[in-house]
């Protein structure tokens, strides 16, 4: 996370309203301790969001859960 002297923590709603002027999240960055945990973490996050937003099918989700490898693959496919 970096040097404690150069790190700040801001409550989510304060950041949304005062810093970004939004009422929603556009992205969330997470990390896992080992690469072996990436797929499990992605699955858990997707299931949690689907349940929270009461979305019955992943095809109906209005969000994407992607790893760095997924993003790199997408970029490589585009370029």
C-alpha positions in Angstrom: 0.0 0.0 0.0 3.0 2.3 0.1 4.5 4.6 2.7 2.1 5.4 5.6 3.2 9.1 5.3 1.8 9.3 1.7 -1.4 7.3 2.2 -4.8 8.7 3.1 -8.1 7.0 3.8 -11.4 8.7 3.0 -14.8 7.4 3.8 -16.5 6.1 0.7 -19.5 8.4 0.7 -17.3 11.4 1.3 -15.0 10.5 -1.6 -18.0 9.9 -3.8 -19.7 13.1 -3.0 -16.9 15.6 -2.4 -14.0 14.2 -4.5 -15.7 12.6 -7.5 -19.2 14.1 -7.6 -20.9 10.7 -8.0 -23.3 8.5 -6.2 -22.0 5.2 -7.5 -18.8 3.2 -7.8 -17.2 2.9 -11.2 -14.6 0.4 -10.1 -13.1 -1.4 -7.1 -9.5 -2.7 -7.1 -8.8 -5.8 -4.9 -5.7 -7.9 -4.4 -5.1 -11.5 -3.4 -2.1 -13.0 -1.6 -1.4 -15.6 -4.2 -2.1 -16.0 -7.9 -3.8 -19.3 -7.2 -6.6 -17.4 -5.4 -7.5 -15.2 -8.4 -10.2 -17.4 -9.9 -11.8 -18.2 -6.5 -11.8 -14.5 -5.6 -13.4 -13.5 -8.9 -16.1 -16.2 -8.5 -16.8 -15.1 -4.9 -17.0 -11.4 -5.8 -19.3 -12.1 -8.7 -21.6 -14.3 -6.6 -21.6 -11.7 -3.8 -22.5 -8.9 -6.2 -25.2 -10.9 -8.0 -26.8 -11.8 -4.6 -26.5 -8.2 -3.3 -28.2 -6.7 -6.3 -30.7 -9.6 -6.6 -29.6 -10.5 -10.1 -30.5 -14.1 -10.9 -28.4 -14.7 -14.0 -24.8 -13.6 -14.5 -25.9 -12.7 -18.1 -28.1 -10.0 -16.6 -25.3 -8.4 -14.5 -24.6 -4.7 -15.0 -21.0 -5.2 -13.8 -17.8 -7.0 -14.8 -15.4 -8.8 -12.6 -12.0 -9.0 -14.3 -8.4 -9.9 -13.4 -5.3 -8.1 -14.7 -4.8 -11.0 -17.0 -8.4 -10.6 -18.4 -7.7 -6.9 -19.0 -4.4 -7.6 -20.8 -6.1 -10.2 -23.0 -8.8 -7.8 -23.9 -6.2 -5.1 -24.8 -4.2 -7.5 -26.8 -7.3 -8.6 -28.7 -8.1 -4.9 -29.5 -4.6 -3.9 -30.7 
